[in-house]
Structure formats: structure tokens, C-alpha cells
Amino acid sequence: MSPSRTSTVFERQRPDASVVRHALAPSRQAVFWTEDAPAERHPRLHGDLSCDLAVVGGGYTGLWTALLAKREDPSARVVLLEGRRVGWAASGRNGGFCEASLTHGDENGRTRWPGEFDELQRLGMQNLDEIEQTVSELRLDAEFERNGALDVATEPHQLPWLREAEGPEATFLDRDAIQSLVRSPTYEGALLRTRDSALIHPAKLVRALAKACSDAGVEIFERSPVESIGDGTVLETPTGTVRSRRTALATNVFPSLLRRNRLATVPVYDYVLMSEPLTASQRQSIGWEGRQGIGDSANQFHYYRLTSDDRILFGGYDAVYHYGGRVRSAYEDRPASFRRLAGHFFTTFPQLEGLTFTHRWAGAIDTCSRFCAFFGSAREGRVAYAAGYTGLGVAATHFGAKVMLDLLAGRTTERTELEMVRTRPIPFPPEPAAAIGINLTRWSLDQADHRAGHRNAFLRALDAVGLGFDS
């Protein structure tokens, strides 16, 4: 017999509507990160050229791929093509959580690849270490802070989940212990992870990687969308053609240039608020001296962190799929989601009542059915791709870039031998089945959060066939 439906803390301790209205009134639809650190402009491609490696996409995956390729072979001609501006999409508008996990969390990894989970954990930590080393070596101005993270329980039924995850570098904190670190009436307990998480300034990392690419000799072209891949690896843009020996596709949430991947990902919209800077007294009222990134433990979860000037970014919870799987700027302005986030913010930190938000924005996450990146090659090994990061890709894109370069070079490495790398996710069905299934999943996850984590028959069926999601 399943538990009866109950309210969550965000419903039991809902702030007054006037608090939410006041907080949102001065906010505007804009991405704080890219306003704070605008990227350098790059020219549009004009005419035809040939190169050793073409990279399609100017987000983290594409930038890491281009930079690593040039560091591996400085003599290679590497060209990066971006349809709009470098870092304008997910790479410039995410929460800035740089996590070691390659599998979107331990439970997802253990369930899908139990035989190689320990190796995936080791490679994930190695990947984060390599990012930190590169940031230091190249002096990348990205506000990299390896502060660890807090997974907080906001309902009693979440506490056993955190206790089960305790380990050498993950310490369970009871209510008193977590309240001594960060003061929120919603916290029942927490898991403190000390090494597997860092924070970055998303747009500064984009800008720093693009500069490092340019300094290394990568040719970056913006406003040069690749419309098709012709015979071999001939890339057609509206204003020129690139003929490359090898091509890396780093197109994230946007439609793949390869037919085989057209149904492999869907865009799911995520929403974010950024507060004004906290005053000294507001900062003192919440503690948070360790500056860890924080995420709660529900299926529909929030993530939040401090910026260098003591703003609070607060995002997550709503994950909205629009019929047809299109990416449109109109989907980014969703007042209901911003009101919900603001309400949940003041439930989390009621002592900050009166604080206002300066920015609100959204972005599309490239979700795949296994909830972490997938990889592969095509055109007799001349084209490689990485996609499907599902919202945990800031660090994983570095790993994805290395996998693509391995595949394009025909190298057998410990990365390419992973089952996780060699297998593909189950594709999403065409409409209307995609919308029905995705929205039923979201509804079921919400039901689980309201029933002490109890998963209904639909979720249990997804779990049984390897399509279950556990945040």
C-alpha cells in the first residue's frame, strides 16, 4: 500500500505572495553571467577553407575539444564553427556547478553500469582534477572554487538516502550539524561532499577557454551555423564551406547533423533566479561560510550557490518539455516558474525576506533517456559526437572532448573501452508519444515527492527497463 499524498515543506511553509511579488518586481529577463563577463567577438566565416579538425559548436564541449586538439598537435589546423555567439546557450547560462560525476549521480551510475561504476568514479574525479590543473596552468579566469557540495534533505524520508551515500569523502550531517553550516529551517540533514564538486563562473570559463583556443591558434567563427555535412566531412554554412579531415560535433541540445541522433535527445527547459548582492547582515543570517554548492534531495530538486559578490543563484525544480521538442527563446520567459522559484527561495531562507532578484532566465538542457552523456562516431570514424549531458555537463564536457578526440584518432583507451562510452541511450519516440511519456514521467516524479519518495507503477516500470531517473 503506497503512502498517502502529503504536502512538501515548500507548500507547508509557503511565503506570502506579497514577498514573492516584491522580490521579482525589479528582475529582468537576462542572463547574469553573460552580462557580467561578455565574451570576445569572433568573425563570421566567409569563403571556403580546409582544416585538419572542424569542431561544430562553441560551448564547453566544442571549446575543450578544440583546445585539447591543439595542445595535442600544435601544427594541426583546427577550426571551430558556432551558429550564434560562443557560449551563448547552456555553457553561458548554467548554475556553475562543476561536478566530478560522469553519470549524473551515483545511483544512476550504479544502476546502469554496475560492473564499471568504480572506474567511472575514478575517471570522473581524474577529469575534475585535470580541469583544475588546466585552469591553474593556463591561468584561466573562471572563478574556479573547489569548495565541495552539500546535498540537503528537506523531508525526513530523504535522510536514509543520504546516510547510504556516506563514504570516505562524504560525511552525513544531522540537523544540528547542517544548521551550523547553513541556516535554513527546511534542512533535516545533509551529506557534505568534500572533493567531487567545484564552482565556476560559467561565462568567464567560456571566455577563458575561447581565449586559450585563440592563443593556441584555433580559428573561431561565430554566426556561422553548420546546415549540413556533405560527402565525407564537408560542412556547409550560409557563407562558406569547410572541408575537414575530421569533425567533432558538439551541438548539445540543438538538432544533430546526424540522422541517427535526431531522436536521441530532447530539450527540457530549466529556470533560474539571481539575487541582488547580500548585505553583511543578510550574509551572516544564513552562515554558509564554506560557500559549498547546495542541492536538495527531491526528484524535483533545487540547486543554489553563492557568487563572488555574494549573490545567490537559485534554480531548478521545474523541468519543462514543450511539444515538438523545439528550442525557442519564447520558452525562456515562464512567469509561473519564476514565481514558484521565488516562493521556494523564501521558504529556504525566510530570514532573507525583503531581498530582491535582479535577473531571471532559462535554458534548454539536452536530455537523453539515460540522463548522462553518450558518445559515438560516424562516417568511417571521421565524425565523432558527444551529447545528452542532461544538466550535469560542466565538467563532463571535458571528458566528452577527450572521448571524441580518442575516437577521431582511432585510439583504444580506457575511455573508449568503457561500456558507458560504447553504448547508446534508447531514443525518444516521435510525437505525440514523446510529450505523453515525458510529461507523465514528470507528473510521477512529483507524485513521488509527495508520497515520501514512493515510486508509482509507471516509474517502477521505467526502472525495470533501464529508463528510470533518480536525481
C-alpha positions as CSV (number, residue, x, y, z in Angstrom):
1,M,0.0,0.0,0.0
2,S,1.5,3.3,-1.1
3,P,1.7,6.3,1.3
4,S,-1.0,8.9,1.0
5,R,-0.2,12.2,-0.6
6,T,1.2,14.8,1.7
7,S,2.5,18.4,1.3
8,T,6.2,19.2,0.9
9,V,8.0,21.8,3.0
10,F,7.7,24.2,0.2
11,E,3.9,24.0,0.5
12,R,3.7,23.8,4.3
13,Q,6.0,26.9,4.7
14,R,4.9,29.0,1.7
15,P,5.8,32.7,2.0
16,D,3.2,35.4,1.5
17,A,2.5,36.2,-2.2
18,S,3.5,39.8,-1.5
19,V,7.0,38.7,-0.6
20,V,7.4,37.0,-4.0
21,R,5.9,39.9,-5.9
22,H,8.3,42.3,-4.2
23,A,11.3,40.1,-4.9
24,L,10.6,39.6,-8.6
25,A,9.5,43.2,-9.3
26,P,12.9,44.6,-10.2
27,S,14.1,41.5,-12.0
28,R,14.6,41.4,-15.8
29,Q,14.8,38.6,-18.3
30,A,18.6,38.4,-18.8
31,V,21.4,36.0,-18.1
32,F,23.5,37.4,-15.3
33,W,26.7,35.5,-16.2
34,T,27.0,36.7,-19.8
35,E,26.2,40.3,-18.8
36,D,28.9,40.1,-16.1
37,A,31.5,38.6,-18.4
38,P,30.7,39.2,-22.1
39,A,32.7,37.1,-24.5
40,E,35.1,38.4,-27.1
41,R,33.6,38.6,-30.6
42,H,34.8,36.4,-33.4
43,P,34.3,36.9,-37.2
44,R,31.8,35.1,-39.4
45,L,33.1,32.5,-41.9
46,H,33.4,33.9,-45.4
47,G,34.5,31.7,-48.2
48,D,35.9,28.1,-48.2
49,L,38.7,26.6,-46.3
50,S,40.2,23.2,-45.4
51,C,41.4,22.0,-42.0
52,D,42.6,19.0,-40.0
53,L,39.8,19.2,-37.4
54,A,36.5,21.1,-37.6
55,V,34.5,21.5,-34.3
56,V,30.8,22.3,-34.6
57,G,29.5,24.1,-31.6
58,G,31.0,26.8,-29.4
59,G,30.0,25.7,-25.9
60,Y,32.2,23.9,-23.4
61,T,32.3,20.6,-25.4
62,G,33.5,22.4,-28.5
63,L,35.9,24.7,-26.8
64,W,37.5,21.9,-24.8
65,T,37.8,19.7,-27.9
66,A,39.5,22.5,-29.9
67,L,41.8,23.4,-27.1
68,L,42.9,19.8,-26.3
69,A,43.4,19.1,-30.0
70,K,45.8,22.0,-30.4
71,R,47.6,21.1,-27.3
72,E,48.0,17.6,-28.6
73,D,49.2,18.7,-32.0
74,P,50.1,22.4,-32.3
75,S,50.7,22.0,-36.0
76,A,47.1,20.9,-36.8
77,R,44.7,23.4,-38.3
78,V,41.7,23.5,-36.0
79,V,38.5,25.4,-36.9
80,L,35.5,26.0,-34.6
81,L,32.1,26.9,-36.1
82,E,29.4,28.4,-33.8
83,G,25.9,29.3,-35.1
84,R,25.4,32.3,-32.8
85,R,27.9,33.5,-30.2
86,V,30.4,31.4,-28.3
87,G,28.9,30.2,-25.0
88,W,25.5,31.8,-25.5
89,A,23.4,28.7,-24.8
90,A,23.8,26.2,-21.9
91,S,27.5,26.9,-21.4
92,G,26.9,30.5,-20.6
93,R,23.7,30.2,-18.5
94,N,24.1,27.2,-16.2
95,G,24.4,27.2,-12.5
96,G,28.2,26.9,-12.5
97,F,28.3,23.5,-10.7
98,C,31.4,21.6,-11.9
99,E,30.8,18.0,-10.6
100,A,33.0,15.0,-10.9
101,S,30.2,12.6,-11.7
102,L,30.1,11.4,-15.3
103,T,26.8,9.5,-14.7
104,H,24.5,12.2,-13.3
105,G,24.9,10.9,-9.8
106,D,26.0,7.7,-8.1
107,E,22.6,5.9,-8.2
108,N,22.3,6.4,-12.0
109,G,25.8,5.1,-12.5
110,R,25.5,2.1,-10.2
111,T,22.2,1.1,-11.8
112,R,23.3,1.3,-15.4
113,W,26.9,0.3,-15.3
114,P,27.4,-1.7,-12.0
115,G,30.5,-3.5,-13.3
116,E,32.4,-0.4,-14.1
117,F,31.0,2.1,-11.6
118,D,34.2,2.3,-9.6
119,E,36.2,3.0,-12.7
120,L,33.7,5.7,-13.8
121,Q,34.0,7.3,-10.3
122,R,37.8,7.3,-10.6
123,L,37.8,8.7,-14.1
124,G,35.3,11.4,-13.1
125,M,37.5,12.5,-10.2
126,Q,40.5,12.4,-12.5
127,N,38.6,14.6,-15.0
128,L,37.8,17.2,-12.4
129,D,41.4,17.2,-11.2
130,E,42.5,17.8,-14.8
131,I,40.2,20.7,-15.2
132,E,41.5,22.2,-12.0
133,Q,45.1,21.7,-13.2
134,T,44.4,23.3,-16.6
135,V,42.7,26.3,-15.0
136,S,45.8,26.7,-12.9
137,E,48.4,26.0,-15.6
138,L,46.8,28.3,-18.2
139,R,45.6,30.8,-15.6
140,L,42.1,30.7,-16.8
141,D,40.0,33.4,-15.1
142,A,36.9,31.3,-14.3
143,E,36.4,31.9,-10.6
144,F,37.1,28.2,-10.0
145,E,36.4,27.2,-6.4
146,R,36.7,23.6,-5.2
147,N,34.6,24.0,-2.1
148,G,32.7,20.7,-2.2
149,A,29.0,20.4,-2.1
150,L,26.0,19.9,0.3
151,D,23.2,17.5,-0.6
152,V,20.4,18.5,1.8
153,A,17.4,16.6,3.0
154,T,14.2,18.8,3.2
155,E,11.9,15.9,4.2
156,P,12.6,13.1,6.7
157,H,12.2,10.3,4.1
158,Q,15.3,11.7,2.3
159,L,17.6,11.1,5.3
160,P,18.2,7.4,4.7
161,W,19.2,8.2,1.1
162,L,22.0,10.5,2.3
163,R,23.2,8.1,5.0
164,E,23.5,5.3,2.4
165,A,25.8,7.6,0.3
166,E,28.2,8.3,3.2
167,G,31.8,7.4,2.5
168,P,35.5,8.4,2.9
169,E,34.9,11.8,1.3
170,A,31.2,12.2,2.0
171,T,30.1,12.9,5.6
172,F,26.5,12.7,6.9
173,L,25.4,15.7,8.9
174,D,22.4,15.6,11.2
175,R,20.1,18.6,11.6
176,D,22.2,20.4,14.2
177,A,25.4,19.9,12.1
178,I,23.9,21.2,8.9
179,Q,22.3,24.2,10.6
180,S,25.7,25.1,12.0
181,L,27.0,25.4,8.4
182,V,24.0,26.9,6.6
183,R,20.9,28.1,8.4
184,S,17.6,27.0,6.8
185,P,14.5,25.8,8.6
186,T,14.0,23.4,5.7
187,Y,17.1,21.3,6.4
188,E,16.6,17.9,8.2
189,G,20.2,16.8,7.5
190,A,22.8,16.8,4.7
191,L,25.7,15.0,3.0
192,L,28.9,17.0,2.9
193,R,31.0,16.0,-0.2
194,T,34.5,17.4,0.1
195,R,36.3,16.8,-3.2
196,D,34.0,15.9,-6.0
197,S,32.5,19.3,-6.7
198,A,33.6,22.8,-7.6
199,L,32.0,26.1,-8.7
200,I,32.9,28.2,-11.7
201,H,31.6,31.4,-13.3
202,P,30.0,29.9,-16.5
203,A,30.6,32.8,-18.8
204,K,34.1,33.5,-17.5
205,L,35.0,29.9,-18.2
206,V,33.7,30.3,-21.8
207,R,35.6,33.5,-22.3
208,A,38.8,32.0,-20.9
209,L,38.6,28.8,-23.0
210,A,37.9,30.8,-26.1
211,K,40.9,33.0,-25.4
212,A,43.1,29.9,-24.7
213,C,41.9,28.4,-28.0
214,S,42.7,31.6,-30.0
215,D,46.1,31.9,-28.3
216,A,46.8,28.3,-29.3
217,G,45.9,29.0,-32.9
218,V,42.3,27.8,-33.1
219,E,40.3,29.7,-35.7
220,I,36.9,30.6,-34.2
221,F,34.0,31.6,-36.4
222,E,30.7,32.9,-35.0
223,R,27.3,33.4,-36.7
224,S,28.3,30.5,-38.9
225,P,25.7,27.8,-38.4
226,V,26.5,24.5,-40.0
227,E,23.5,23.4,-42.0
228,S,24.6,20.0,-43.3
229,I,27.5,17.6,-43.5
230,G,28.1,16.7,-47.2
231,D,30.2,13.9,-48.6
232,G,32.8,12.9,-46.1
233,T,33.1,15.8,-43.8
234,V,32.2,18.8,-45.9
235,L,30.5,21.4,-43.6
236,E,28.1,23.8,-45.3
237,T,27.3,27.2,-43.8
238,P,25.3,30.1,-45.3
239,T,28.6,32.0,-46.1
240,G,31.2,29.4,-46.6
241,T,32.3,25.7,-46.7
242,V,34.7,23.9,-44.5
243,R,36.4,20.7,-45.7
244,S,37.9,18.9,-42.8
245,R,39.8,15.6,-42.3
246,R,37.9,15.0,-39.1
247,T,34.9,16.6,-37.5
248,A,33.7,16.8,-33.8
249,L,30.0,17.5,-33.3
250,A,29.4,19.4,-30.1
251,T,25.9,20.7,-30.8
252,N,24.4,19.9,-27.3
253,V,20.6,20.4,-27.3
254,F,20.3,21.5,-30.9
255,P,19.2,19.1,-33.7
256,S,22.0,16.7,-34.6
257,L,23.6,16.9,-38.1
258,L,23.5,13.1,-38.0
259,R,20.2,11.4,-38.6
260,R,20.9,8.6,-36.1
261,N,20.9,11.1,-33.3
262,R,17.8,13.1,-34.2
263,L,15.7,11.3,-31.5
264,A,18.5,10.7,-29.0
265,T,17.9,14.0,-27.1
266,V,15.1,16.3,-26.2
267,P,15.2,19.9,-24.9
268,V,13.9,20.4,-21.3
269,Y,13.8,23.9,-20.0
270,D,15.3,24.8,-16.6
271,Y,14.7,28.1,-14.8
272,V,17.0,30.3,-12.7
273,L,16.9,33.4,-10.5
274,M,19.8,35.6,-9.4
275,S,19.5,37.8,-6.3
276,E,21.0,41.2,-5.6
277,P,24.2,41.0,-3.5
278,L,23.5,40.2,0.1
279,T,24.4,42.7,2.8
280,A,26.8,41.8,5.5
281,S,23.9,41.2,8.0
282,Q,22.0,39.1,5.4
283,R,25.1,37.0,4.8
284,Q,25.6,36.5,8.5
285,S,22.0,35.4,8.9
286,I,22.5,32.3,6.7
287,G,26.0,31.4,7.5
288,W,27.3,29.4,4.5
289,E,30.9,30.3,5.2
290,G,32.2,27.3,3.3
291,R,30.5,28.6,0.1
292,Q,29.6,25.0,-1.0
293,G,27.2,24.4,-3.8
294,I,23.9,23.1,-2.5
295,G,21.3,20.8,-4.0
296,D,18.3,19.3,-2.3
297,S,17.3,15.6,-2.5
298,A,13.9,15.6,-4.0
299,N,13.1,14.3,-7.5
300,Q,12.2,17.8,-8.5
301,F,15.2,19.4,-6.9
302,H,16.7,22.9,-6.4
303,Y,20.3,23.9,-6.8
304,Y,21.8,27.1,-5.4
305,R,25.2,28.7,-4.8
306,L,26.9,32.0,-3.9
307,T,28.6,34.2,-6.5
308,S,31.9,36.0,-5.8
309,D,29.9,39.2,-4.8
310,D,27.6,37.2,-2.5
311,R,24.5,37.0,-4.8
312,I,22.5,33.8,-4.6
313,L,21.7,31.8,-7.7
314,F,18.6,29.7,-7.2
315,G,17.3,27.4,-9.9
316,G,15.8,24.0,-10.8
317,Y,12.6,22.3,-9.7
318,D,10.6,22.9,-12.9
319,A,11.8,20.9,-15.9
320,V,9.5,21.8,-18.8
321,Y,9.2,20.0,-22.1
322,H,7.4,21.6,-25.0
323,Y,5.5,19.6,-27.6
324,G,7.7,19.0,-30.7
325,G,11.0,19.3,-28.9
326,R,11.8,22.7,-30.2
327,V,14.3,25.2,-28.8
328,R,12.7,28.7,-28.8
329,S,13.6,31.9,-26.9
330,A,9.9,32.3,-26.1
331,Y,10.0,29.3,-23.8
332,E,12.5,31.1,-21.6
333,D,10.0,33.5,-20.0
334,R,7.7,31.5,-17.8
335,P,6.3,33.6,-15.0
336,A,4.8,30.7,-13.2
337,S,8.2,29.0,-12.8
338,F,9.9,32.2,-11.6
339,R,7.1,32.8,-9.0
340,R,7.5,29.2,-7.9
341,L,11.3,29.5,-7.6
342,A,11.0,32.8,-5.7
343,G,8.5,31.2,-3.3
344,H,10.8,28.2,-2.7
345,F,13.7,30.6,-2.2
346,F,12.0,32.3,0.8
347,T,10.8,29.0,2.2
348,T,14.5,28.0,2.2
349,F,15.8,31.3,3.6
350,P,12.9,33.2,5.3
351,Q,15.4,35.4,7.1
352,L,16.2,37.0,3.7
353,E,12.6,38.3,3.2
354,G,12.9,41.7,1.5
355,L,15.8,40.6,-0.8
356,T,15.1,41.1,-4.5
357,F,16.1,39.4,-7.7
358,T,18.0,41.2,-10.5
359,H,18.0,38.6,-13.2
360,R,15.8,35.7,-14.3
361,W,16.5,33.4,-17.2
362,A,16.1,29.9,-18.6
363,G,17.9,27.5,-20.8
364,A,17.4,24.2,-22.6
365,I,19.0,21.0,-21.3
366,D,20.0,18.3,-23.7
367,T,18.2,15.4,-22.0
368,C,18.7,11.8,-23.1
369,S,17.0,8.7,-21.8
370,R,20.0,7.5,-19.7
371,F,20.4,11.0,-18.2
372,C,24.1,11.4,-18.9
373,A,26.3,11.9,-22.0
374,F,26.6,9.4,-24.9
375,F,29.3,9.3,-27.5
376,G,30.0,7.7,-30.9
377,S,31.5,8.1,-34.3
378,A,30.2,8.0,-37.9
379,R,31.4,8.4,-41.5
380,E,34.0,5.7,-41.1
381,G,35.4,7.3,-38.0
382,R,35.8,10.8,-39.5
383,V,33.0,12.3,-37.4
384,A,32.6,12.0,-33.6
385,Y,29.9,13.3,-31.3
386,A,29.1,13.8,-27.6
387,A,25.7,14.9,-26.4
388,G,23.0,14.3,-23.8
389,Y,24.6,15.6,-20.7
390,T,21.2,16.2,-19.0
391,G,22.2,19.2,-16.9
392,L,25.4,17.9,-15.3
393,G,27.8,18.7,-18.1
394,V,30.1,21.5,-16.9
395,A,32.9,19.1,-16.0
396,A,31.7,16.1,-18.1
397,T,32.2,18.1,-21.4
398,H,36.0,17.9,-20.8
399,F,35.7,14.2,-20.6
400,G,33.4,14.2,-23.7
401,A,36.0,16.2,-25.6
402,K,38.7,13.6,-24.8
403,V,36.5,10.8,-25.9
404,M,35.8,12.4,-29.2
405,L,39.5,13.0,-29.8
406,D,40.2,9.4,-29.0
407,L,37.5,8.2,-31.4
408,L,38.7,10.5,-34.2
409,A,42.3,9.4,-33.8
410,G,41.3,5.7,-33.8
411,R,42.8,5.2,-30.3
412,T,41.9,2.5,-27.9
413,T,42.0,4.0,-24.5
414,E,40.4,3.3,-21.1
415,R,37.8,5.8,-22.0
416,T,36.8,4.2,-25.3
417,E,36.7,0.7,-23.7
418,L,34.0,1.8,-21.2
419,E,30.6,0.2,-21.7
420,M,29.2,3.7,-20.9
421,V,31.0,5.1,-23.9
422,R,30.4,2.1,-26.3
423,T,26.6,2.0,-25.7
424,R,23.8,4.4,-26.7
425,P,20.7,5.6,-25.0
426,I,17.3,4.4,-26.1
427,P,15.9,7.0,-28.4
428,F,12.8,9.0,-27.5
429,P,9.7,8.2,-29.5
430,P,8.2,10.6,-32.1
431,E,5.3,12.9,-31.1
432,P,2.8,12.7,-29.6
433,A,4.3,9.7,-27.7
434,A,7.4,11.8,-26.6
435,A,5.3,14.5,-24.9
436,I,3.0,12.0,-23.3
437,G,5.8,9.9,-21.9
438,I,7.9,12.9,-20.7
439,N,5.1,14.7,-19.0
440,L,3.8,11.5,-17.4
441,T,7.3,10.9,-16.0
442,R,7.4,14.5,-14.6
443,W,4.0,14.1,-13.0
444,S,5.0,10.7,-11.5
445,L,8.2,12.2,-10.0
446,D,6.1,15.0,-8.4
447,Q,3.8,12.3,-7.0
448,A,6.8,10.5,-5.5
449,D,8.0,13.7,-3.8
450,H,4.5,14.0,-2.3
451,R,4.4,10.3,-1.2
452,A,7.6,10.0,0.9
453,G,9.6,9.0,-2.2
454,H,7.3,6.1,-3.2
455,R,7.6,5.5,-6.9
456,N,4.4,4.6,-8.7
457,A,3.9,1.7,-11.2
458,F,5.0,3.8,-14.1
459,L,8.3,4.8,-12.6
460,R,8.9,1.3,-11.4
461,A,8.3,0.1,-15.0
462,L,10.9,2.7,-16.3
463,D,13.3,1.5,-13.6
464,A,12.9,-2.1,-14.8
465,V,13.8,-1.4,-18.4
466,G,16.7,1.0,-17.5
467,L,14.9,4.3,-18.1
468,G,14.4,5.4,-14.5
469,F,15.6,8.7,-13.2
470,D,16.9,9.3,-9.7
471,S,18.4,12.8,-9.1
